[in-house]
């Protein structure tokens, strides 16, 4: 059984040359939290998802995997 991917945070961080620690520092949260988002073992709240989008200067929806691609 393959793991379901819900968000693209890891990919977008890489595309922008940012690390998990950069994001954690910017949002003032634990790096472990960002790591769990990047591995899709946990998901950010909607509020945090928007904060991530602002940090990465993209639309919040661009951080999500389309349900059509599953």
PDB file of N, CA, C, O and CB in Angstrom:
ATOM      1  N   UNK A   1       0.844  -1.176   0.000  1.00  0.00           N
ATOM      2  CA  UNK A   1       0.000   0.000   0.000  1.00  0.00           C
ATOM      3  C   UNK A   1       0.889   1.240   0.000  1.00  0.00           C
ATOM      4  O   UNK A   1       1.736   1.404   0.878  1.00  0.00           O
ATOM      5  CB  UNK A   1      -0.960  -0.002   1.219  1.00  0.00           C
ATOM      6  N   UNK A   2       0.693   2.104  -0.981  1.00  0.00           N
ATOM      7  CA  UNK A   2       1.518   3.306  -1.067  1.00  0.00           C
ATOM      8  C   UNK A   2       0.927   4.433  -0.226  1.00  0.00           C
ATOM      9  O   UNK A   2      -0.282   4.519  -0.012  1.00  0.00           O
ATOM     10  CB  UNK A   2       1.661   3.754  -2.527  1.00  0.00           C
ATOM     11  N   UNK A   3       1.820   5.279   0.233  1.00  0.00           N
ATOM     12  CA  UNK A   3       1.422   6.405   1.063  1.00  0.00           C
ATOM     13  C   UNK A   3       0.748   7.467   0.199  1.00  0.00           C
ATOM     14  O   UNK A   3       1.225   7.769  -0.895  1.00  0.00           O
ATOM     15  CB  UNK A   3       2.642   6.997   1.804  1.00  0.00           C
ATOM     16  N   UNK A   4      -0.345   8.031   0.676  1.00  0.00           N
ATOM     17  CA  UNK A   4      -1.040   9.078  -0.060  1.00  0.00           C
ATOM     18  C   UNK A   4      -0.324  10.405   0.178  1.00  0.00           C
ATOM     19  O   UNK A   4      -0.021  10.773   1.313  1.00  0.00           O
ATOM     20  CB  UNK A   4      -2.536   9.166   0.368  1.00  0.00           C
ATOM     21  N   UNK A   5      -0.065  11.103  -0.903  1.00  0.00           N
ATOM     22  CA  UNK A   5       0.585  12.407  -0.839  1.00  0.00           C
ATOM     23  C   UNK A   5      -0.507  13.476  -0.914  1.00  0.00           C
ATOM     24  O   UNK A   5      -1.268  13.532  -1.880  1.00  0.00           O
ATOM     25  CB  UNK A   5       1.642  12.582  -1.998  1.00  0.00           C
ATOM     26  N   UNK A   6      -0.574  14.317   0.109  1.00  0.00           N
ATOM     27  CA  UNK A   6      -1.591  15.358   0.170  1.00  0.00           C
ATOM     28  C   UNK A   6      -1.032  16.739  -0.153  1.00  0.00           C
ATOM     29  O   UNK A   6      -1.730  17.581  -0.720  1.00  0.00           O
ATOM     30  CB  UNK A   6      -2.226  15.373   1.536  1.00  0.00           C
ATOM     31  N   UNK A   7       0.231  16.969   0.210  1.00  0.00           N
ATOM     32  CA  UNK A   7       0.787  18.294  -0.018  1.00  0.00           C
ATOM     33  C   UNK A   7       2.116  18.214  -0.752  1.00  0.00           C
ATOM     34  O   UNK A   7       2.753  17.163  -0.823  1.00  0.00           O
ATOM     35  CB  UNK A   7       0.961  19.029   1.300  1.00  0.00           C
ATOM     36  N   UNK A   8       2.514  19.366  -1.299  1.00  0.00           N
ATOM     37  CA  UNK A   8       3.749  19.483  -2.082  1.00  0.00           C
ATOM     38  C   UNK A   8       4.763  20.366  -1.372  1.00  0.00           C
ATOM     39  O   UNK A   8       5.634  20.938  -2.027  1.00  0.00           O
ATOM     40  CB  UNK A   8       3.451  20.046  -3.477  1.00  0.00           C
ATOM     41  N   UNK A   9       4.679  20.492  -0.070  1.00  0.00           N
ATOM     42  CA  UNK A   9       5.544  21.406   0.665  1.00  0.00           C
ATOM     43  C   UNK A   9       7.017  21.082   0.422  1.00  0.00           C
ATOM     44  O   UNK A   9       7.811  21.985   0.157  1.00  0.00           O
ATOM     45  CB  UNK A   9       5.230  21.347   2.163  1.00  0.00           C
ATOM     46  N   UNK A  10       7.385  19.821   0.507  1.00  0.00           N
ATOM     47  CA  UNK A  10       8.783  19.426   0.308  1.00  0.00           C
ATOM     48  C   UNK A  10       9.269  19.836  -1.075  1.00  0.00           C
ATOM     49  O   UNK A  10      10.355  20.398  -1.210  1.00  0.00           O
ATOM     50  CB  UNK A  10       8.949  17.909   0.498  1.00  0.00           C
ATOM     51  N   UNK A  11       8.479  19.561  -2.093  1.00  0.00           N
ATOM     52  CA  UNK A  11       8.859  19.885  -3.466  1.00  0.00           C
ATOM     53  C   UNK A  11       8.992  21.390  -3.672  1.00  0.00           C
ATOM     54  O   UNK A  11       9.936  21.851  -4.315  1.00  0.00           O
ATOM     55  CB  UNK A  11       7.838  19.316  -4.443  1.00  0.00           C
ATOM     56  N   UNK A  12       8.053  22.152  -3.132  1.00  0.00           N
ATOM     57  CA  UNK A  12       8.085  23.605  -3.320  1.00  0.00           C
ATOM     58  C   UNK A  12       9.245  24.230  -2.553  1.00  0.00           C
ATOM     59  O   UNK A  12       9.860  25.186  -3.028  1.00  0.00           O
ATOM     60  CB  UNK A  12       6.759  24.233  -2.871  1.00  0.00           C
ATOM     61  N   UNK A  13       9.545  23.700  -1.379  1.00  0.00           N
ATOM     62  CA  UNK A  13      10.728  24.177  -0.651  1.00  0.00           C
ATOM     63  C   UNK A  13      11.978  23.968  -1.506  1.00  0.00           C
ATOM     64  O   UNK A  13      12.801  24.873  -1.645  1.00  0.00           O
ATOM     65  CB  UNK A  13      10.874  23.441   0.715  1.00  0.00           C
ATOM     66  N   UNK A  14      12.113  22.773  -2.077  1.00  0.00           N
ATOM     67  CA  UNK A  14      13.280  22.460  -2.907  1.00  0.00           C
ATOM     68  C   UNK A  14      13.339  23.365  -4.135  1.00  0.00           C
ATOM     69  O   UNK A  14      14.410  23.851  -4.500  1.00  0.00           O
ATOM     70  CB  UNK A  14      13.249  20.986  -3.342  1.00  0.00           C
ATOM     71  N   UNK A  15      12.190  23.590  -4.772  1.00  0.00           N
ATOM     72  CA  UNK A  15      12.135  24.453  -5.949  1.00  0.00           C
ATOM     73  C   UNK A  15      12.606  25.875  -5.625  1.00  0.00           C
ATOM     74  O   UNK A  15      13.145  26.573  -6.484  1.00  0.00           O
ATOM     75  CB  UNK A  15      10.709  24.487  -6.511  1.00  0.00           C
ATOM     76  N   UNK A  16      12.396  26.287  -4.380  1.00  0.00           N
ATOM     77  CA  UNK A  16      12.766  27.641  -3.954  1.00  0.00           C
ATOM     78  C   UNK A  16      14.097  27.696  -3.214  1.00  0.00           C
ATOM     79  O   UNK A  16      14.471  28.746  -2.690  1.00  0.00           O
ATOM     80  CB  UNK A  16      11.687  28.209  -3.074  1.00  0.00           C
ATOM     81  N   UNK A  17      14.813  26.579  -3.165  1.00  0.00           N
ATOM     82  CA  UNK A  17      16.112  26.544  -2.506  1.00  0.00           C
ATOM     83  C   UNK A  17      16.026  26.765  -1.000  1.00  0.00           C
ATOM     84  O   UNK A  17      16.960  27.284  -0.390  1.00  0.00           O
ATOM     85  CB  UNK A  17      17.012  27.577  -3.112  1.00  0.00           C
ATOM     86  N   UNK A  18      14.910  26.373  -0.408  1.00  0.00           N
ATOM     87  CA  UNK A  18      14.691  26.535   1.039  1.00  0.00           C
ATOM     88  C   UNK A  18      14.731  25.165   1.711  1.00  0.00           C
ATOM     89  O   UNK A  18      14.484  24.138   1.078  1.00  0.00           O
ATOM     90  CB  UNK A  18      13.327  27.249   1.326  1.00  0.00           C
ATOM     91  N   UNK A  19      15.047  25.172   2.997  1.00  0.00           N
ATOM     92  CA  UNK A  19      15.085  23.928   3.764  1.00  0.00           C
ATOM     93  C   UNK A  19      13.919  23.877   4.748  1.00  0.00           C
ATOM     94  O   UNK A  19      13.228  24.869   4.978  1.00  0.00           O
ATOM     95  CB  UNK A  19      16.428  23.793   4.514  1.00  0.00           C
ATOM     96  N   UNK A  20      13.724  22.696   5.316  1.00  0.00           N
ATOM     97  CA  UNK A  20      12.718  22.536   6.374  1.00  0.00           C
ATOM     98  C   UNK A  20      13.006  23.512   7.513  1.00  0.00           C
ATOM     99  O   UNK A  20      12.093  24.128   8.062  1.00  0.00           O
ATOM    100  CB  UNK A  20      12.699  21.073   6.904  1.00  0.00           C
ATOM    101  N   UNK A  21      14.284  23.644   7.859  1.00  0.00           N
ATOM    102  CA  UNK A  21      14.665  24.531   8.960  1.00  0.00           C
ATOM    103  C   UNK A  21      14.357  25.987   8.633  1.00  0.00           C
ATOM    104  O   UNK A  21      13.922  26.736   9.507  1.00  0.00           O
ATOM    105  CB  UNK A  21      16.152  24.373   9.280  1.00  0.00           C
ATOM    106  N   UNK A  22      14.577  26.396   7.392  1.00  0.00           N
ATOM    107  CA  UNK A  22      14.231  27.760   6.982  1.00  0.00           C
ATOM    108  C   UNK A  22      12.751  28.029   7.231  1.00  0.00           C
ATOM    109  O   UNK A  22      12.382  29.063   7.788  1.00  0.00           O
ATOM    110  CB  UNK A  22      14.574  27.986   5.491  1.00  0.00           C
ATOM    111  N   UNK A  23      11.915  27.095   6.818  1.00  0.00           N
ATOM    112  CA  UNK A  23      10.469  27.254   6.994  1.00  0.00           C
ATOM    113  C   UNK A  23      10.098  27.243   8.470  1.00  0.00           C
ATOM    114  O   UNK A  23       9.299  28.065   8.920  1.00  0.00           O
ATOM    115  CB  UNK A  23       9.711  26.145   6.253  1.00  0.00           C
ATOM    116  N   UNK A  24      10.671  26.321   9.217  1.00  0.00           N
ATOM    117  CA  UNK A  24      10.384  26.236  10.658  1.00  0.00           C
ATOM    118  C   UNK A  24      10.770  27.530  11.359  1.00  0.00           C
ATOM    119  O   UNK A  24      10.019  28.032  12.195  1.00  0.00           O
ATOM    120  CB  UNK A  24      11.133  25.047  11.296  1.00  0.00           C
ATOM    121  N   UNK A  25      11.924  28.068  11.027  1.00  0.00           N
ATOM    122  CA  UNK A  25      12.367  29.328  11.631  1.00  0.00           C
ATOM    123  C   UNK A  25      11.427  30.472  11.269  1.00  0.00           C
ATOM    124  O   UNK A  25      11.076  31.287  12.122  1.00  0.00           O
ATOM    125  CB  UNK A  25      13.795  29.663  11.184  1.00  0.00           C
ATOM    126  N   UNK A  26      11.020  30.531   9.999  1.00  0.00           N
ATOM    127  CA  UNK A  26      10.142  31.610   9.542  1.00  0.00           C
ATOM    128  C   UNK A  26       8.778  31.562  10.228  1.00  0.00           C
ATOM    129  O   UNK A  26       8.198  32.600  10.545  1.00  0.00           O
ATOM    130  CB  UNK A  26       9.962  31.535   8.028  1.00  0.00           C
ATOM    131  N   UNK A  27       8.273  30.351  10.454  1.00  0.00           N
ATOM    132  CA  UNK A  27       6.950  30.196  11.078  1.00  0.00           C
ATOM    133  C   UNK A  27       7.031  30.067  12.599  1.00  0.00           C
ATOM    134  O   UNK A  27       6.009  30.003  13.282  1.00  0.00           O
ATOM    135  CB  UNK A  27       6.244  28.975  10.503  1.00  0.00           C
ATOM    136  N   UNK A  28       8.265  30.029  13.121  1.00  0.00           N
ATOM    137  CA  UNK A  28       8.490  29.875  14.559  1.00  0.00           C
ATOM    138  C   UNK A  28       7.817  28.610  15.105  1.00  0.00           C
ATOM    139  O   UNK A  28       7.084  28.633  16.094  1.00  0.00           O
ATOM    140  CB  UNK A  28       7.970  31.107  15.308  1.00  0.00           C
ATOM    141  N   UNK A  29       8.108  27.502  14.403  1.00  0.00           N
ATOM    142  CA  UNK A  29       7.601  26.195  14.819  1.00  0.00           C
ATOM    143  C   UNK A  29       8.764  25.212  14.841  1.00  0.00           C
ATOM    144  O   UNK A  29       9.855  25.512  14.356  1.00  0.00           O
ATOM    145  CB  UNK A  29       6.462  25.696  13.868  1.00  0.00           C
ATOM    146  N   UNK A  30       8.520  24.046  15.403  1.00  0.00           N
ATOM    147  CA  UNK A  30       9.564  23.021  15.509  1.00  0.00           C
ATOM    148  C   UNK A  30       9.904  22.450  14.128  1.00  0.00           C
ATOM    149  O   UNK A  30       9.006  22.198  13.325  1.00  0.00           O
ATOM    150  CB  UNK A  30       9.114  21.886  16.462  1.00  0.00           C
ATOM    151  N   UNK A  31      11.188  22.247  13.853  1.00  0.00           N
ATOM    152  CA  UNK A  31      11.581  21.624  12.586  1.00  0.00           C
ATOM    153  C   UNK A  31      10.936  20.249  12.381  1.00  0.00           C
ATOM    154  O   UNK A  31      10.685  19.835  11.249  1.00  0.00           O
ATOM    155  CB  UNK A  31      13.094  21.490  12.525  1.00  0.00           C
ATOM    156  N   UNK A  32      10.676  19.555  13.476  1.00  0.00           N
ATOM    157  CA  UNK A  32      10.032  18.235  13.377  1.00  0.00           C
ATOM    158  C   UNK A  32       8.619  18.341  12.798  1.00  0.00           C
ATOM    159  O   UNK A  32       8.154  17.437  12.103  1.00  0.00           O
ATOM    160  CB  UNK A  32       9.979  17.563  14.759  1.00  0.00           C
ATOM    161  N   UNK A  33       7.951  19.443  13.089  1.00  0.00           N
ATOM    162  CA  UNK A  33       6.610  19.658  12.543  1.00  0.00           C
ATOM    163  C   UNK A  33       6.680  19.800  11.032  1.00  0.00           C
ATOM    164  O   UNK A  33       5.902  19.180  10.307  1.00  0.00           O
ATOM    165  CB  UNK A  33       5.956  20.907  13.170  1.00  0.00           C
ATOM    166  N   UNK A  34       7.610  20.615  10.561  1.00  0.00           N
ATOM    167  CA  UNK A  34       7.780  20.797   9.113  1.00  0.00           C
ATOM    168  C   UNK A  34       8.169  19.469   8.469  1.00  0.00           C
ATOM    169  O   UNK A  34       7.687  19.134   7.387  1.00  0.00           O
ATOM    170  CB  UNK A  34       8.856  21.883   8.813  1.00  0.00           C
ATOM    171  N   UNK A  35       9.029  18.723   9.128  1.00  0.00           N
ATOM    172  CA  UNK A  35       9.436  17.420   8.606  1.00  0.00           C
ATOM    173  C   UNK A  35       8.236  16.491   8.430  1.00  0.00           C
ATOM    174  O   UNK A  35       8.138  15.779   7.430  1.00  0.00           O
ATOM    175  CB  UNK A  35      10.465  16.775   9.536  1.00  0.00           C
ATOM    176  N   UNK A  36       7.335  16.502   9.394  1.00  0.00           N
ATOM    177  CA  UNK A  36       6.151  15.634   9.290  1.00  0.00           C
ATOM    178  C   UNK A  36       5.247  16.080   8.145  1.00  0.00           C
ATOM    179  O   UNK A  36       4.596  15.247   7.514  1.00  0.00           O
ATOM    180  CB  UNK A  36       5.361  15.634  10.614  1.00  0.00           C
ATOM    181  N   UNK A  37       5.199  17.378   7.870  1.00  0.00           N
ATOM    182  CA  UNK A  37       4.431  17.861   6.716  1.00  0.00           C
ATOM    183  C   UNK A  37       5.093  17.413   5.426  1.00  0.00           C
ATOM    184  O   UNK A  37       4.418  16.983   4.491  1.00  0.00           O
ATOM    185  CB  UNK A  37       4.301  19.400   6.745  1.00  0.00           C
ATOM    186  N   UNK A  38       6.420  17.515   5.376  1.00  0.00           N
ATOM    187  CA  UNK A  38       7.163  17.177   4.160  1.00  0.00           C
ATOM    188  C   UNK A  38       7.109  15.694   3.830  1.00  0.00           C
ATOM    189  O   UNK A  38       7.214  15.312   2.665  1.00  0.00           O
ATOM    190  CB  UNK A  38       8.599  17.607   4.299  1.00  0.00           C
ATOM    191  N   UNK A  39       6.949  14.870   4.834  1.00  0.00           N
ATOM    192  CA  UNK A  39       6.827  13.431   4.593  1.00  0.00           C
ATOM    193  C   UNK A  39       5.369  12.998   4.487  1.00  0.00           C
ATOM    194  O   UNK A  39       5.077  11.818   4.293  1.00  0.00           O
ATOM    195  CB  UNK A  39       7.517  12.652   5.705  1.00  0.00           C
ATOM    196  N   UNK A  40       4.461  13.953   4.615  1.00  0.00           N
ATOM    197  CA  UNK A  40       3.026  13.718   4.552  1.00  0.00           C
ATOM    198  C   UNK A  40       2.531  12.771   5.634  1.00  0.00           C
ATOM    199  O   UNK A  40       1.498  12.122   5.470  1.00  0.00           O
ATOM    200  CB  UNK A  40       2.661  13.172   3.207  1.00  0.00           C
ATOM    201  N   UNK A  41       3.265  12.690   6.742  1.00  0.00           N
ATOM    202  CA  UNK A  41       2.782  11.894   7.874  1.00  0.00           C
ATOM    203  C   UNK A  41       1.845  12.720   8.741  1.00  0.00           C
ATOM    204  O   UNK A  41       1.138  12.177   9.590  1.00  0.00           O
ATOM    205  CB  UNK A  41       3.963  11.369   8.715  1.00  0.00           C
ATOM    206  N   UNK A  42       1.838  14.034   8.529  1.00  0.00           N
ATOM    207  CA  UNK A  42       0.888  14.956   9.168  1.00  0.00           C
ATOM    208  C   UNK A  42       0.653  16.096   8.191  1.00  0.00           C
ATOM    209  O   UNK A  42       1.444  16.317   7.275  1.00  0.00           O
ATOM    210  CB  UNK A  42       1.425  15.493  10.562  1.00  0.00           C
ATOM    211  N   UNK A  43      -0.444  16.815   8.396  1.00  0.00           N
ATOM    212  CA  UNK A  43      -0.779  17.917   7.508  1.00  0.00           C
ATOM    213  C   UNK A  43      -0.920  19.207   8.306  1.00  0.00           C
ATOM    214  O   UNK A  43      -1.382  19.189   9.447  1.00  0.00           O
ATOM    215  CB  UNK A  43      -2.072  17.617   6.734  1.00  0.00           C
ATOM    216  N   UNK A  44      -0.520  20.331   7.705  1.00  0.00           N
ATOM    217  CA  UNK A  44      -0.679  21.605   8.404  1.00  0.00           C
ATOM    218  C   UNK A  44      -2.152  22.011   8.463  1.00  0.00           C
ATOM    219  O   UNK A  44      -2.960  21.600   7.630  1.00  0.00           O
ATOM    220  CB  UNK A  44       0.149  22.704   7.712  1.00  0.00           C
ATOM    221  N   UNK A  45      -2.477  22.816   9.454  1.00  0.00           N
ATOM    222  CA  UNK A  45      -3.821  23.391   9.498  1.00  0.00           C
ATOM    223  C   UNK A  45      -3.969  24.325   8.298  1.00  0.00           C
ATOM    224  O   UNK A  45      -2.978  24.687   7.664  1.00  0.00           O
ATOM    225  CB  UNK A  45      -4.077  24.156  10.854  1.00  0.00           C
ATOM    226  N   UNK A  46      -5.187  24.708   7.992  1.00  0.00           N
ATOM    227  CA  UNK A  46      -5.418  25.634   6.888  1.00  0.00           C
ATOM    228  C   UNK A  46      -4.672  26.943   7.144  1.00  0.00           C
ATOM    229  O   UNK A  46      -4.070  27.507   6.230  1.00  0.00           O
ATOM    230  CB  UNK A  46      -6.933  25.897   6.702  1.00  0.00           C
ATOM    231  N   UNK A  47      -4.712  27.422   8.383  1.00  0.00           N
ATOM    232  CA  UNK A  47      -4.021  28.651   8.735  1.00  0.00           C
ATOM    233  C   UNK A  47      -2.515  28.522   8.453  1.00  0.00           C
ATOM    234  O   UNK A  47      -1.914  29.413   7.853  1.00  0.00           O
ATOM    235  CB  UNK A  47      -4.268  28.996  10.216  1.00  0.00           C
ATOM    236  N   UNK A  48      -1.919  27.417   8.889  1.00  0.00           N
ATOM    237  CA  UNK A  48      -0.481  27.206   8.661  1.00  0.00           C
ATOM    238  C   UNK A  48      -0.181  27.025   7.175  1.00  0.00           C
ATOM    239  O   UNK A  48       0.854  27.484   6.692  1.00  0.00           O
ATOM    240  CB  UNK A  48       0.015  25.977   9.449  1.00  0.00           C
ATOM    241  N   UNK A  49      -1.075  26.364   6.452  1.00  0.00           N
ATOM    242  CA  UNK A  49      -0.881  26.181   5.018  1.00  0.00           C
ATOM    243  C   UNK A  49      -0.786  27.545   4.326  1.00  0.00           C
ATOM    244  O   UNK A  49       0.050  27.738   3.443  1.00  0.00           O
ATOM    245  CB  UNK A  49      -2.036  25.341   4.412  1.00  0.00           C
ATOM    246  N   UNK A  50      -1.635  28.480   4.724  1.00  0.00           N
ATOM    247  CA  UNK A  50      -1.593  29.826   4.160  1.00  0.00           C
ATOM    248  C   UNK A  50      -0.314  30.551   4.570  1.00  0.00           C
ATOM    249  O   UNK A  50       0.247  31.305   3.776  1.00  0.00           O
ATOM    250  CB  UNK A  50      -2.819  30.627   4.603  1.00  0.00           C
ATOM    251  N   UNK A  51       0.152  30.334   5.798  1.00  0.00           N
ATOM    252  CA  UNK A  51       1.413  30.939   6.237  1.00  0.00           C
ATOM    253  C   UNK A  51       2.586  30.398   5.417  1.00  0.00           C
ATOM    254  O   UNK A  51       3.492  31.148   5.053  1.00  0.00           O
ATOM    255  CB  UNK A  51       1.645  30.672   7.742  1.00  0.00           C
ATOM    256  N   UNK A  52       2.567  29.107   5.132  1.00  0.00           N
ATOM    257  CA  UNK A  52       3.603  28.501   4.298  1.00  0.00           C
ATOM    258  C   UNK A  52       3.559  29.127   2.905  1.00  0.00           C
ATOM    259  O   UNK A  52       4.599  29.466   2.339  1.00  0.00           O
ATOM    260  CB  UNK A  52       3.419  26.954   4.214  1.00  0.00           C
ATOM    261  N   UNK A  53       2.360  29.280   2.358  1.00  0.00           N
ATOM    262  CA  UNK A  53       2.204  29.864   1.022  1.00  0.00           C
ATOM    263  C   UNK A  53       2.740  31.291   0.982  1.00  0.00           C
ATOM    264  O   UNK A  53       3.413  31.671   0.024  1.00  0.00           O
ATOM    265  CB  UNK A  53       0.729  29.845   0.598  1.00  0.00           C
ATOM    266  N   UNK A  54       2.452  32.069   1.996  1.00  0.00           N
ATOM    267  CA  UNK A  54       2.955  33.446   2.050  1.00  0.00           C
ATOM    268  C   UNK A  54       4.481  33.430   2.085  1.00  0.00           C
ATOM    269  O   UNK A  54       5.131  34.183   1.359  1.00  0.00           O
ATOM    270  CB  UNK A  54       2.388  34.199   3.292  1.00  0.00           C
ATOM    271  N   UNK A  55       5.047  32.573   2.925  1.00  0.00           N
ATOM    272  CA  UNK A  55       6.509  32.470   3.026  1.00  0.00           C
ATOM    273  C   UNK A  55       7.134  32.109   1.678  1.00  0.00           C
ATOM    274  O   UNK A  55       8.175  32.650   1.304  1.00  0.00           O
ATOM    275  CB  UNK A  55       6.899  31.420   4.082  1.00  0.00           C
ATOM    276  N   UNK A  56       6.495  31.195   0.955  1.00  0.00           N
ATOM    277  CA  UNK A  56       7.032  30.730  -0.320  1.00  0.00           C
ATOM    278  C   UNK A  56       6.559  31.568  -1.512  1.00  0.00           C
ATOM    279  O   UNK A  56       6.935  31.310  -2.655  1.00  0.00           O
ATOM    280  CB  UNK A  56       6.648  29.288  -0.535  1.00  0.00           C
ATOM    281  N   UNK A  57       5.729  32.571  -1.224  1.00  0.00           N
ATOM    282  CA  UNK A  57       5.231  33.490  -2.251  1.00  0.00           C
ATOM    283  C   UNK A  57       4.495  32.756  -3.378  1.00  0.00           C
ATOM    284  O   UNK A  57       4.721  33.012  -4.561  1.00  0.00           O
ATOM    285  CB  UNK A  57       6.388  34.294  -2.832  1.00  0.00           C
ATOM    286  N   UNK A  58       3.608  31.838  -2.977  1.00  0.00           N
ATOM    287  CA  UNK A  58       2.790  31.109  -3.953  1.00  0.00           C
ATOM    288  C   UNK A  58       1.351  31.051  -3.435  1.00  0.00           C
ATOM    289  O   UNK A  58       1.081  31.434  -2.297  1.00  0.00           O
ATOM    290  CB  UNK A  58       3.356  29.662  -4.204  1.00  0.00           C
ATOM    291  N   UNK A  59       0.446  30.578  -4.262  1.00  0.00           N
ATOM    292  CA  UNK A  59      -0.938  30.377  -3.855  1.00  0.00           C
ATOM    293  C   UNK A  59      -1.021  29.146  -2.951  1.00  0.00           C
ATOM    294  O   UNK A  59      -0.341  28.148  -3.190  1.00  0.00           O
ATOM    295  CB  UNK A  59      -1.865  30.220  -5.095  1.00  0.00           C
ATOM    296  N   UNK A  60      -1.845  29.220  -1.928  1.00  0.00           N
ATOM    297  CA  UNK A  60      -1.988  28.095  -1.001  1.00  0.00           C
ATOM    298  C   UNK A  60      -2.393  26.815  -1.732  1.00  0.00           C
ATOM    299  O   UNK A  60      -1.927  25.729  -1.389  1.00  0.00           O
ATOM    300  CB  UNK A  60      -3.020  28.428   0.079  1.00  0.00           C
ATOM    301  N   UNK A  61      -3.244  26.942  -2.721  1.00  0.00           N
ATOM    302  CA  UNK A  61      -3.697  25.771  -3.478  1.00  0.00           C
ATOM    303  C   UNK A  61      -2.572  25.061  -4.209  1.00  0.00           C
ATOM    304  O   UNK A  61      -2.656  23.862  -4.477  1.00  0.00           O
ATOM    305  CB  UNK A  61      -4.748  26.179  -4.467  1.00  0.00           C
ATOM    306  N   UNK A  62      -1.511  25.808  -4.533  1.00  0.00           N
ATOM    307  CA  UNK A  62      -0.372  25.204  -5.221  1.00  0.00           C
ATOM    308  C   UNK A  62       0.439  24.284  -4.313  1.00  0.00           C
ATOM    309  O   UNK A  62       1.305  23.546  -4.782  1.00  0.00           O
ATOM    310  CB  UNK A  62       0.526  26.285  -5.777  1.00  0.00           C
ATOM    311  N   UNK A  63       0.157  24.331  -3.022  1.00  0.00           N
ATOM    312  CA  UNK A  63       0.837  23.440  -2.073  1.00  0.00           C
ATOM    313  C   UNK A  63       0.122  22.103  -1.934  1.00  0.00           C
ATOM    314  O   UNK A  63       0.644  21.176  -1.314  1.00  0.00           O
ATOM    315  CB  UNK A  63       0.944  24.107  -0.708  1.00  0.00           C
ATOM    316  N   UNK A  64      -1.070  22.003  -2.509  1.00  0.00           N
ATOM    317  CA  UNK A  64      -1.854  20.780  -2.391  1.00  0.00           C
ATOM    318  C   UNK A  64      -1.775  19.948  -3.665  1.00  0.00           C
ATOM    319  O   UNK A  64      -1.654  20.480  -4.769  1.00  0.00           O
ATOM    320  CB  UNK A  64      -3.306  21.112  -2.071  1.00  0.00           C
ATOM    321  N   UNK A  65      -1.844  18.652  -3.489  1.00  0.00           N
ATOM    322  CA  UNK A  65      -1.882  17.736  -4.622  1.00  0.00           C
ATOM    323  C   UNK A  65      -3.318  17.639  -5.089  1.00  0.00           C
ATOM    324  O   UNK A  65      -4.228  17.460  -4.280  1.00  0.00           O
ATOM    325  CB  UNK A  65      -1.312  16.329  -4.249  1.00  0.00           C
ATOM    326  N   UNK A  66      -3.525  17.754  -6.376  1.00  0.00           N
ATOM    327  CA  UNK A  66      -4.866  17.664  -6.939  1.00  0.00           C
ATOM    328  C   UNK A  66      -5.481  16.295  -6.668  1.00  0.00           C
ATOM    329  O   UNK A  66      -4.805  15.272  -6.774  1.00  0.00           O
ATOM    330  CB  UNK A  66      -4.834  17.940  -8.443  1.00  0.00           C
ATOM    331  N   UNK A  67      -6.745  16.282  -6.323  1.00  0.00           N
ATOM    332  CA  UNK A  67      -7.422  14.998  -6.089  1.00  0.00           C
ATOM    333  C   UNK A  67      -7.581  14.232  -7.397  1.00  0.00           C
ATOM    334  O   UNK A  67      -7.832  13.027  -7.369  1.00  0.00           O
ATOM    335  CB  UNK A  67      -8.804  15.220  -5.434  1.00  0.00           C
ATOM    336  N   UNK A  68      -7.442  14.890  -8.530  1.00  0.00           N
ATOM    337  CA  UNK A  68      -7.532  14.244  -9.832  1.00  0.00           C
ATOM    338  C   UNK A  68      -6.269  13.465 -10.163  1.00  0.00           C
ATOM    339  O   UNK A  68      -6.293  12.579 -11.017  1.00  0.00           O
ATOM    340  CB  UNK A  68      -7.798  15.274 -10.907  1.00  0.00           C
ATOM    341  N   UNK A  69      -5.145  13.791  -9.481  1.00  0.00           N
ATOM    342  CA  UNK A  69      -3.872  13.124  -9.769  1.00  0.00           C
ATOM    343  C   UNK A  69      -3.666  11.887  -8.916  1.00  0.00           C
ATOM    344  O   UNK A  69      -2.610  11.260  -8.996  1.00  0.00           O
ATOM    345  CB  UNK A  69      -2.722  14.080  -9.556  1.00  0.00           C
ATOM    346  N   UNK A  70      -4.633  11.521  -8.112  1.00  0.00           N
ATOM    347  CA  UNK A  70      -4.482  10.348  -7.243  1.00  0.00           C
ATOM    348  C   UNK A  70      -4.930   9.100  -7.924  1.00  0.00           C
ATOM    349  O   UNK A  70      -4.871   8.021  -7.336  1.00  0.00           O
ATOM    350  CB  UNK A  70      -5.250  10.524  -5.964  1.00  0.00           C
TER     351      UNK A  70
END
